[in-house]
Each structure stands twice: as structure tokens, then as C-alpha cells.
Amino acid sequence: MAATTTLKLPEELKARITSAAQASGKAPHAFMVEALAIQTTLSERRQAFIASAVKAEQEVAEYGLIYEADEVFDYLKAKVDGKKTKWPKAKKL
């Protein structure tokens, strides 16, 4: 069962939502639910990305190994082009 939530919207925003919802063929309620779902997904992805970056930073600090970006890009380009290539070697920081 869906939970009920009340939002107090500025009149200008409410009018914009109504207009945008009509343009997309949706009811304002459906438009807002979709918008909230999209923003929630984006926030969750952003949080996961930041957590991944923090983990990578911790791994670099722990092991001191990095890959040169140009070498990784060259590797990926060669793979896309169907060429045989070796993964770049990790280097000490």
C-alpha cells in the first residue's frame, strides 16, 4: 500500500509541474512520483560512485599502486580495435 505524503509547493512550481505533466501526458501526481523516483535513483548512484571513489583512494593509499591513465586508454582503444594487447603494469605511487 502506498504511503501518503503532503508536499507544500510554491504556486509557481505547482504551475510548472502541472504544465510539464500535461505536456508529457501525465497527471501532476504521476509526474511528481516519477520525478522523485528519478532523483532518488540519481542520489543513490551518486552515493555509490562516491563510495567507490573513496574505496579506490583507500586502496591506493594501502598498496601504493596506480595505472597511468594514458596507458589504460591505449589498452582499451587497442581492445576495441581488436588488437592483441597486454594490460598496463601497475606502478608504485
URTA-V695650 format. One record per backbone hydrogen bond with DSSP energy under -0.5 kcal/mol. CO is the residue of the C=O (numbers start at 1). NH is the residue of the N-H. If there is no record, write none. Layout:
BEGIN
co;nh
CO;NH
CO;NH
END
This chain:
BEGIN
co;nh
7;9
10;14
11;15
12;16
13;17
14;18
15;19
16;20
17;21
18;22
19;23
20;24
21;26
22;25
27;31
28;32
29;33
30;34
31;35
32;36
33;37
34;38
35;39
36;40
37;41
38;42
39;43
40;44
41;45
42;46
43;47
44;48
45;49
46;50
47;51
48;52
49;53
50;54
51;55
52;56
53;57
54;58
55;59
56;60
57;61
58;62
59;63
59;64
60;64
64;93
66;91
68;72
69;73
70;74
71;75
72;76
73;77
74;78
75;79
76;80
77;81
78;83
79;82
91;66
END
